[in-house]
Structures are given as C-alpha cells and as structure tokens.
Amino acid sequence: MRPRMLRTSLATLTAGLAAAGCLVAAGPAAAAHDRPPRHACSPAVSLTGYSDALDKTTYDGTYVGNLSALAPDRRGAVSALSDRSSLFRLDARTLEPRGVIALADENGAALDSEGLVADRDGTYLVSSETEPSVRRYSRTGELLGRLPVPDDLRTAPEGRARANGSFEGLTLLPGGRTLLASMEYPLDGDPADLVRFQTWQRTPHGDFRLAAGYTYRTDPGLGVSEVTAAPDGRLLVLERGFTAGVGNTVRLHLADRPGHGTALRKRLLADLADCPTLGATAGQPQPNPLLDNFEGMTVTGRSGGRTDVLVVSDDNQNDVQTTRFLALRVRV
C-alpha cells in the first residue's frame, strides 16, 4: 500500500531529512539564541513537524510499524528498524519506504530488534533484547557476526537483566570508534533508577571489542527507550513510560559524553507533553495527543546552530496506537 500524503506541517521536516547521512555544522543565525524557538516544547527544543503517513500501512507485503530505531545511512536514506526483524529503507524527503529486508539470528529465528546503527562500510549493527545481543548484518541482511556482551548484562538466569528490558538503544559516537548500547531498565540488584550503558571500541581490523561500562539515572518510573549521539559526542537520551488511563510520558535529556567518569550526568531538554499538538490526535488517553510510544531517534542534520532530530513511535501493531514521526530542533 502506498503511504498516505504527508501532513503539511511536515514541510520543514523534509528539508532537514535531505541532510541525513551527511551532517554538516551550519553557522549560527544572528541572535538565534536570544529568540524563543517557534513551536517551542522548551527553551531548548522545538517541534518542526510530525507525520502519521506510515501508520497502518504495508510495503511489499510487510507491515510498516512496530518501529523501534532509526539511522541515517550513507545512501542518503533513513533506515527504520521494526522490532519484528524488518529493516526498512525510507526516502529521506518523503519517508516513503523504498526497500525492506528481513533479519534473523544464527538459527534463522526472528529478533526482538531494538537498536540500529548504519556503519561507515554500509553494514548494519542491530541490538536485540532477546539475549541481549549486538549483531552485524550486510546491506542485504546476511548475518556477518556478533559482538561480545558482559555476563552481567545477559538476560536472567544467565545474567542480571530482565526480559524485555535490556539493549533498547544503540549509537555510534562521532568519529566512528565507539559504539554504545543502552539498557532499558535496571539490572536485578541495582537501584530502581539506575540503568547501564555499555561501550565497545573499534579495533584496527574494523570489528569491536568490549570497553567501558557506564551508569545513567532515569527519572522515577521511566526507562531508556533510545540513545543517540549528538554531533559533539554528548548523548541525547529518550526516557519513556506508560500509565494506563493516563498515557505516555516521554522526556528528552542530554547526558555527558562517555569517557569522563563512569556515572553519566544529564539535564532535561524537554518533556514532550509540553510540545504544541500541531493538530495531532490520539487513539487513547494522552497528556498531549501528540504523544505515543516513542522508541526510535536519530540526528538528521544541523541548521542555524541547532541539531535536527527525528523521533518515531512503536505502534505495537495496536489500533489505538500510531506510527508517528516527530521532527525536533534541539539546541544543545
């Protein structure tokens, strides 16, 4: 099925998406920091558009939904990962699917795929909550290998991670040498607000070896649904929760660049409930009808001294949830 027409409020998003995979720092606009951002969610974040165009659609016989991760790739497209093991290539301007490949583990079984990096050689790094794991795939979906994982981070009983609560986010830091995965929830025995971030360092041969681990403190009752590196190496962290009858809580934080101590400090950039609705509607109670189960996030460019960020929700193939893209402009 061909995706429905994009909403007119997405016009500013498509221009930013054209820079996906080729991020260029732009010079700051005159007095930009002295003006409140248009469509402000907070002094640091503004909403420049949204799209429900892919909601409840199919492409090449595959349901376009359950999206849990985004990544710009070298071919000028945006890759979107479904937690049902489908990897879509989306047109950077229209978000229309242009291709899909199926992913599988070593035994041909589906993954609970949650995190995505498009590496510099055109291969994909994909994290799964199943073990958890990080695997490398070719451009056409062939499994090429997997990275080592610390024993503590394995799902119980092998380790201390809870089922469906491990490697939710994945990002490559600027320079391409450090890969980072974020756990969604605490390990058994850790404080209720403490989650682990794990890094790997690229070797001269191009593969990754285990490196430092970090801790990150979430807001009460929330988990980490995504992490992505800002152009300066600090981390944009998406925290998310859900309360039946109330809806989602989604907050965007900025955390330290890994490498300066093992405890990553953070500051709140925006609570997305404070964003303008721009006419969005919700199929279930929400503090703001713009909100949904936002899980995927990536940096798509720089403009006017600000960073363009694309966020997507996982609709869980549920009639009351929506596959929704948000375009944010973030001052970090």
ChimeraX attribute file (.defattr): number of C-alpha atoms within 10 A of each C-alpha:
attribute: neighborCount
match mode: 1-to-1
recipient: residues
	/A:1	13
	/A:2	12
	/A:3	18
	/A:4	13
	/A:5	12
	/A:6	17
	/A:7	12
	/A:8	10
	/A:9	13
	/A:10	18
	/A:11	16
	/A:12	14
	/A:13	26
	/A:14	17
	/A:15	14
	/A:16	22
	/A:17	26
	/A:18	19
	/A:19	21
	/A:20	25
	/A:21	21
	/A:22	16
	/A:23	17
	/A:24	13
	/A:25	14
	/A:26	13
	/A:27	11
	/A:28	13
	/A:29	11
	/A:30	9
	/A:31	7
	/A:32	12
	/A:33	15
	/A:34	7
	/A:35	8
	/A:36	13
	/A:37	19
	/A:38	13
	/A:39	17
	/A:40	18
	/A:41	21
	/A:42	18
	/A:43	15
	/A:44	17
	/A:45	27
	/A:46	23
	/A:47	25
	/A:48	23
	/A:49	23
	/A:50	27
	/A:51	24
	/A:52	21
	/A:53	20
	/A:54	24
	/A:55	22
	/A:56	18
	/A:57	16
	/A:58	15
	/A:59	17
	/A:60	12
	/A:61	9
	/A:62	14
	/A:63	17
	/A:64	26
	/A:65	27
	/A:66	26
	/A:67	29
	/A:68	30
	/A:69	33
	/A:70	32
	/A:71	28
	/A:72	28
	/A:73	22
	/A:74	16
	/A:75	12
	/A:76	18
	/A:77	23
	/A:78	29
	/A:79	25
	/A:80	28
	/A:81	29
	/A:82	27
	/A:83	23
	/A:84	20
	/A:85	22
	/A:86	23
	/A:87	26
	/A:88	24
	/A:89	23
	/A:90	20
	/A:91	18
	/A:92	25
	/A:93	18
	/A:94	19
	/A:95	21
	/A:96	20
	/A:97	22
	/A:98	14
	/A:99	13
	/A:100	21
	/A:101	15
	/A:102	16
	/A:103	23
	/A:104	19
	/A:105	16
	/A:106	11
	/A:107	6
	/A:108	9
	/A:109	10
	/A:110	17
	/A:111	23
	/A:112	23
	/A:113	30
	/A:114	30
	/A:115	33
	/A:116	34
	/A:117	27
	/A:118	23
	/A:119	17
	/A:120	11
	/A:121	11
	/A:122	15
	/A:123	20
	/A:124	25
	/A:125	23
	/A:126	28
	/A:127	30
	/A:128	25
	/A:129	26
	/A:130	18
	/A:131	21
	/A:132	23
	/A:133	22
	/A:134	22
	/A:135	20
	/A:136	22
	/A:137	19
	/A:138	15
	/A:139	13
	/A:140	14
	/A:141	17
	/A:142	16
	/A:143	18
	/A:144	13
	/A:145	14
	/A:146	18
	/A:147	15
	/A:148	12
	/A:149	17
	/A:150	12
	/A:151	11
	/A:152	13
	/A:153	24
	/A:154	22
	/A:155	21
	/A:156	14
	/A:157	9
	/A:158	11
	/A:159	15
	/A:160	18
	/A:161	27
	/A:162	19
	/A:163	15
	/A:164	17
	/A:165	20
	/A:166	31
	/A:167	34
	/A:168	29
	/A:169	32
	/A:170	32
	/A:171	28
	/A:172	23
	/A:173	21
	/A:174	14
	/A:175	8
	/A:176	12
	/A:177	15
	/A:178	18
	/A:179	22
	/A:180	25
	/A:181	26
	/A:182	28
	/A:183	30
	/A:184	27
	/A:185	26
	/A:186	25
	/A:187	23
	/A:188	15
	/A:189	8
	/A:190	12
	/A:191	10
	/A:192	17
	/A:193	16
	/A:194	20
	/A:195	22
	/A:196	25
	/A:197	25
	/A:198	21
	/A:199	22
	/A:200	21
	/A:201	17
	/A:202	15
	/A:203	11
	/A:204	8
	/A:205	6
	/A:206	10
	/A:207	14
	/A:208	18
	/A:209	15
	/A:210	15
	/A:211	14
	/A:212	13
	/A:213	19
	/A:214	18
	/A:215	19
	/A:216	21
	/A:217	19
	/A:218	22
	/A:219	15
	/A:220	10
	/A:221	14
	/A:222	20
	/A:223	25
	/A:224	29
	/A:225	28
	/A:226	31
	/A:227	31
	/A:228	30
	/A:229	23
	/A:230	25
	/A:231	18
	/A:232	10
	/A:233	16
	/A:234	19
	/A:235	22
	/A:236	27
	/A:237	27
	/A:238	26
	/A:239	23
	/A:240	23
	/A:241	18
	/A:242	16
	/A:243	11
	/A:244	9
	/A:245	9
	/A:246	12
	/A:247	19
	/A:248	22
	/A:249	22
	/A:250	23
	/A:251	21
	/A:252	20
	/A:253	18
	/A:254	22
	/A:255	21
	/A:256	17
	/A:257	17
	/A:258	22
	/A:259	11
	/A:260	10
	/A:261	12
	/A:262	14
	/A:263	18
	/A:264	20
	/A:265	16
	/A:266	17
	/A:267	12
	/A:268	15
	/A:269	20
	/A:270	22
	/A:271	17
	/A:272	22
	/A:273	18
	/A:274	14
	/A:275	19
	/A:276	19
	/A:277	17
	/A:278	14
	/A:279	9
	/A:280	14
	/A:281	14
	/A:282	16
	/A:283	12
	/A:284	16
	/A:285	16
	/A:286	20
	/A:287	14
	/A:288	20
	/A:289	19
	/A:290	21
	/A:291	26
	/A:292	27
	/A:293	25
	/A:294	29
	/A:295	27
	/A:296	30
	/A:297	32
	/A:298	25
	/A:299	27
	/A:300	26
	/A:301	26
	/A:302	24
	/A:303	18
	/A:304	16
	/A:305	18
	/A:306	22
	/A:307	22
	/A:308	28
	/A:309	25
	/A:310	24
	/A:311	21
	/A:312	28
	/A:313	25
	/A:314	23
	/A:315	23
	/A:316	18
	/A:317	16
	/A:318	13
	/A:319	11
	/A:320	12
	/A:321	19
	/A:322	29
	/A:323	25
	/A:324	24
	/A:325	24
	/A:326	22
	/A:327	25
	/A:328	25
	/A:329	30
	/A:330	26
	/A:331	17
	/A:332	15
